[in-house]
Structure formats: structure tokens, C-alpha cells
């Protein structure tokens, strides 16, 4: 079993949980670092302390969101190592770090540029924000794509992993159950949105209030972006019609 540890960035919040996980993968004489995280002096110092002079073989990034990518170049430059992410890394590309192979999996949905990284021998996957340690991942319009997200979950399930290292919260030791939980959650939300549209047409903001109830302003913005992502899939599927700003069920 490959040894894996983490340093949690000091960026807790409603969308990041306790903070972003920077994963350190032991690869013999070197380590691979996944998701250096936000450009934060405290986090950089914590990483340096944890590495304690270890040689870094490669820096990998799951996606370009500001809690995962920004520290990457600053961390990598003095070590003279490359930062590798999509689209330079494509689906199925293998990155060799020391004695470890990490296979890049293009898993869009949360973001178009999202990669997960497979440790095949360990049946372990670094999932970024495709799957979190708890709660649900945000799939928000216009960047998020619900259909792509569901395909990515199916792709992950087909690998039958036993362990997931998520971008936030703790490792997931019952990987297949978690993947199933995430898929059911997304499909249940889709069914809820479709049922609400069938109850009566509405604009995205109106449908959001009808489905989610009253939320504070910040959460309401996120909920509406999620609603729009689901509505986009339902329009593409041909079960909902978009009439200007209003969405209605197709007869």
C-alpha cells in the first residue's frame, strides 16, 4: 500500500469544509504532491515543514479552482519540477513519480478541466472535487455539467476503487458506496427539479426558491447556479422547454 499523507490548507468555509487537502504520495526517493492549494503563506510553510527537505518529483492539479491551483507554480518553481494538469494531461496519461504510477482520468462535471488520479495497484483515486469526504460536490451553471458529472461518476465506479482521497474532508474507505450515494443524490435532485417544473413553469430563481426554500443570499446564489445546471440537462434531454427566462415541462 502506497503511503499517503496530507496537509490541510487554512481555508475553511461553506464550500471548502475544513479546508483544501494537499496530498503527498510517497514514491520511493521522491514524493508526488497533488493540489498544492490556495496561494497562502501559512499553507506553503506547513507544506515545507511536512516535506522536511524531501525531493518532489511532480506536482499534479485536479482542476483550476482557486482553492486547488494557485500555489502550484510558486511551490514547484524553486524545486525545478513541472506542474501537470488538464489539458496537458489527458485521459489515460500515466505520470511516473519515483516508483509510483499515477493515471490521469478526465472526470469533468464539477469543472470542465477536472482530473482525478488513479493509483491502480492500490485501487485508490484522488478525486479532487468530483467526490468529497462528506456532503455533496457543487455542479453549478455555467461551468458545471450535470450530464458530464454523472458520466464521470459512472467512469469512477467502473474502476471499482476501494479508497478515495478527496479534495476536502477525510479519505473515503467505502468507495463504491460513496460513489453510489453521490449518483443517487444527483438523480434525486434532478427528479425533484423536473417534478417542480411539471407542477408549474417558472424562471430559474423562482424554481430555486420553490425547491430549496429560503436560504441566505450566498447560499441562494449557489443554489440557483445548481438549479440552472440541472435545468440545462433537462432541456438538453428534451423533457423541459426554455421559453426566454421561463422553464416549462414539455407535453
Beta strands, then each sheet from edge to edge (+ up, - down):
strand 1: 4-8
strand 2: 21-27
strand 3: 30-34
strand 4: 55-60
strand 5: 83-84
strand 6: 94-97
strand 7: 100-106
strand 8: 115-119
strand 9: 124-128
strand 10: 163-166
strand 11: 202-203
strand 12: 240-243
strand 13: 246-249
sheet 1: 1+ 2- 3+ 4+ 5+
sheet 2: 6+ 7- 8+ 9- 10-
sheet 3: 11+ 13- 12+
end
